[in-house]
Amino acid sequence: MGKCEQCIVKQFNSLKALTKDELVRISSCKTSMIIKKGDVIFEEGETLNGVYCVKDGICKLSKLSANGKDQIVKMVVKGQLLGQRSLISDESSNLQAVALNDMEVCFIPKSEIINDLQSNSKFSFEVLKEMAHDLKEADDVIVNMAQKSVRQRLAEALVYIHDSFGTNPDGTLSILLSREDFANIVGTATESAIRVLSQFKKEGLIATVGKQIKIENIDALKRVE
């Protein structure tokens, strides 16, 4: 998959703060891998001994609740890192990561990158900035769950997916999510998500092409109450 110092993906995450020599060293010890759609990258409760740099593809991070239901916390895309907290803490993973499509990732051992975290203050600062951003997103999720309706949360999820990941040539969302995935993103029952999506379709906000969704009126989706 190439050398870290030549990889454009690093510009989208904290690795951009590493020096060329540090990147060359990391490149010599990283492990490149292909992860198939639906495969688990790591489990909740697993000890992570490094970080994953996503070179291509998308995965979902989810948390299993007490009632056995998954809550999708975040979707991680090309250029982002998985497992950054493992660099700071020795705690096991709080989330499960599952590939939503075929992915290319590089695994960097913690033992190789921890010295850079201690000696390169610019790199440390970039890692902390990304973790702070994750905390801000988590705050927003908590507020949305408490204050917004399922209709609002599902409309926002559709707009987010459209704006973040784009569409296929036929206008459908580029990411194919199951109705259960949509339910897990907004924190509701699958039946409720199906019902609200049907309402959106009747209102002309979205259309369906097989299992895929096409947004017909994104401005109206943004105004859903």
Helices and strands as residue ranges (DSSP letters): G 4-6, G 8-12, G 14-17, H 20-29, E 31-35, E 40-42, E 50-56, E 59-64, E 70-76, E 81-82, H 85-88, E 96-99, E 103-109, H 110-119, H 121-147, H 150-165, H 179-186, H 190-202, E 206-209, E 212-215, H 218-222
